[in-house]
Amino acid sequence: MKGTQLGEFEELVLLVVGVLYPDAYGYGIRQEIMKESRRNVTIGAVHSALSRLQDKGFVKSEFAEATHERGGRRKRLFQITASGKRALETNHQLRNSLFDRISDLALKGLNFEGSF
Amino acid sequence: MKDSSSTYQPPKAADRFLRWFCREELLEEVKGDLFEYYLLERKTKSEWRAGISYWFHVLHFLRPFALKRKIQDSNFNIMYKSYFKYAWRNMQKHRTNTLMNLLSLGVGMACFIFIFIYIKGELSYDKFHNDSDRIHRVVIDLFESDGGILPDATTPPALAIALQRELPEIASSTRVFPKWGRKFLIGANEDQQYFEEELIQTDSSFFDVFSFPFIHGEPKTALDAPDKMVLTRSMALKYFGRENVLGETLTIYGSNNQVKRISAVVEDVSEFSHFTFDFLTRLNFNNIDNNWGWWNYYTYVKVNQDTDMRALGGKLLGFYESARPDQERYAPIYTQAITDIHLKSNLKWELSVNGNMDNIYIFGALGVFVLLISCINYLNLTIADSLKRLKEIGVRKVFGAHKKSLISQFLIEALLTIIFAIVIGGVFAEALFRNMGDVLGRNVSMLQVENLQVFLLIGLTGVVFGILAGLYPALHMSSFKVASAVKGIVSKSGRSAKGLRKTLLVIQFSISTIMIVGTLVVFEQLKYVQNSDLGFESEQVLIIENSRRISNQETFKAELERIPAISRASVADGIIGGLNWTMTVGTPNGVLMNYVVTDPDFIDAMGFELLEGRNFDKERPTDAQGGNLIVNKKALSDLGLTMEDVGKPVPMFSNGDSIINGTVLGVIEDFHFTDFKSEIKPFAFVYRTNTKDYSYIKLNSTNIGQTLTQIEEAWNVASNGAPFEYYFLDETYASLHVQEEKLSNILLYLTFLAVFIAFMGMFAIANMTIKDRLKEIAVRKVLGASVTGVSGMITTKFLALVLVANIIALPLSYYLMSEWLSGFAYRTDLGPLIFTLALGSTLLVAWITVGYQSVRAALINPIRNLRQD
């Protein structure tokens, strides 16, 4: 099962791929991530994550028609695969179930002074 | 939109760069995304800033996923990777062979590294001085009784002054007056005093000539006043507990205490210096600047730049003649480069035990030999191995391997082995250094920076050599014809490889035999030296230093002789075999006479036998005056006297015109007081009643521990607090042959290793030969051959090789070792026993290594080797 873990940034990219469907491509994904998470991401980082996701089989891709605004270059459009969906669900469930198990007391603890 | 896409163009250089590194299949989308980004940026930013951002994002594509797979994809790399894989598999497949190869190469490498670093150290003596090529020692030889010349390192004190005055080539000169066996009681105060030996008295110009590194103080002013003193860092720490002790004072205690101001602290004297010191003070003797009679100073000069040393050498004799018009004959006066002193100078009264250039050559040759043997081993095993890999080569060729690629495959295998061997060698060498520090006389580690450099250098040479050594098998194996290779037919070249293998085995064993003979001869000579009758009873003689501190030595002696285990006690001003003085005796033809001042008990205590005449007598006060001597036979004959002249006055000293008579009171047998390299020299004993430096105690008990305690008690009563420092006379004699001792030790190790490697090689070769012939052996056995017959067949061949090696090596070693022995005036015989021993031992070990395997092979049930075909 090596290599099928979903990293934090990968998960983010994967989610955005789903959100932007059917028009998820590198630059668009980056813009969306920057808009939603307000963190600065380079195009290279997104491409790198996409390539890793594809290697793991979580996304598949194909070239779209050439458009004018890209100087005649084609986009590569990404789409979540079944296993990608499963990975997202697993992560989601894991987080939710863990979050649900946190007691109220522990969450209150967050208000303690100097905890950070 | 159309406008913007055509007007705005991202930086071209960035695009080119992207195209250069980015994978082709990614390029389109990446460029598209980047372009989109750029257009957006340009809307809000200047071209320049957008360009920067564009570059930033381009550079962020320098990630593994986007890079072109140049390295992984090329055929070249895949092949090399597979070569390494095969090399590794091959090493694992033939574990025994690999282990032997690595061990023997590693051991050879270690020996070589060890010797290389040792020699490098020996060659670097005195090079740390600035302008060391301009520093020279001026020495004047002495005349010996027979008119011969005794090379001598000492000079009169007037020489340095006169040289500087008369010869313009001399930039500066300085005199060094060493301890001459004295000890100095030095202290910062009354409570904290130590006896120190390493005190040199010298001139203010000491640091003009030498450049010992300063920690505190200035070379110019270090010794510019008579009461100044320079000391080393460790002495500063010893007396004051800190380094900067400028301005502190130390007192040299004696009949009149001298208070010295510390003017400089220098680094501890390097072990690569031919003389050492802990303290430097100014010379404080009167009237020495014109004294040509005392031969106990060393003269060092620094010459001007570009001085022709040969021309200067020519001028020296003329200078010496004009400086000493009173002399009739002039002994040679010459210069020695300071950097040559340690290895090439072997004069009387050197400042420390010097090395020996011959030994350097011997060690160097041995290092190369051992390395050679191990390389031959490697070559032999690789060739032997290659013959077994014919099929592999054939198949490779069938599948299209070029000759070139086969060569590189074998070279990589060679290289891999060599690199492993170098690492192993480095580890072994470190182990050697750790264990042999006492043999070397200094501490060396591979981890010292300069040695690490040497190691890397040797490693690099090793790799180059490895490539060369691997080249033969590589070329050889790649040259087989495909068809014959696949069939496993050993072609003519295979036979020539076996011929080469035999030759190499013979060379290995010749070297081993020579080394065995060498070791045996050196040990024989040492044994001879140690067991020789020195001419007197040197055993169980205890010498106590600092005896000058005893005010009444007669009482002390009487006190000692009351101890039952002491048969005799005496005092003298020198050490037989260690320290004696010389004077010219006899007229008109002077004899350079070694002498020691003693008391009358000395002759008895040391067991000298009087052949003629009588011993000194306490009751006759005239014995303790003038030229009344007890001499050895050599001195008697050199003086031109016979036994008849003993007891009669003979002319002994000339003082201007008047001749002073002296008497030979007694004659003793010749005895050794130098190393065995020189002939026995004239020696005389002189009786004086003054206080002397050394106490000699002859013991007659084996219970040394108890006797020593008793002696120490007596010493403590009489010695005014001087420390009880003693040693046995035997040790002095042993130290005369330190160089030979060192040689024999290193030789023993190296010979052992060389023989070990050679036999490991033979073992492996025999192992392979037998494996090749298992079927033949089986067939022979089926046809009725006996075990002895079969094993004999194999063993004889190897024994024949060893025999050939011996036939080559024995005469050669006879020649070499007689050369070495001829350096000794007294030497052991090169008897046949040594050579028989060498021959016998090599044959025996060869017989065991091969015989064991062959018998084992012959004992195997023939069916096991025959049933497969």
Contacts between the chains, C-beta under 8 A, distances in Angstrom:
chain1	res1	chain2	res2	distance
A	25	B	29	7.3
A	25	B	33	7.2
A	26	B	29	6.2
A	26	B	30	7.4
A	26	B	33	4.3
A	27	B	32	7.7
A	27	B	33	3.9
A	27	B	34	7.9
A	27	B	36	4.8
A	27	B	37	5.9
A	30	B	33	7.8
A	42	B	56	7.4
A	42	B	57	5.5
A	42	B	60	4.0
A	43	B	30	7.7
A	43	B	33	5.3
A	43	B	34	6.3
A	43	B	37	6.1
A	43	B	57	5.0
A	43	B	60	6.9
A	43	B	61	7.6
A	44	B	57	6.3
A	44	B	59	8.0
A	44	B	60	3.3
A	44	B	61	4.2
A	44	B	62	7.6
A	44	B	63	6.0
A	44	B	66	7.1
A	45	B	60	6.6
A	47	B	26	7.3
A	47	B	29	7.9
A	47	B	30	6.4
A	47	B	33	7.4
A	47	B	61	6.9
A	47	B	65	7.4
A	47	B	66	6.8
A	48	B	63	4.8
A	48	B	65	5.2
A	48	B	66	7.2
A	51	B	26	7.9
A	51	B	65	4.3
A	51	B	66	7.7
A	52	B	65	7.0
A	63	B	28	7.9
A	63	B	29	7.7
A	68	B	1	6.6
A	68	B	2	7.0
A	68	B	5	6.4
A	69	B	1	6.0
A	69	B	5	6.2
A	69	B	36	6.5
A	69	B	39	7.0
A	70	B	32	4.0
A	70	B	33	7.9
A	70	B	35	5.5
A	70	B	36	5.7
A	71	B	5	5.9
A	71	B	31	7.8
A	71	B	32	7.1
A	71	B	35	5.1
A	73	B	28	5.2
A	73	B	29	7.2
A	73	B	31	5.8
A	73	B	32	3.5
A	73	B	35	6.8
A	74	B	28	6.0
A	74	B	29	7.0
A	74	B	32	6.8
A	75	B	29	6.5
A	75	B	32	6.1
A	76	B	29	4.2
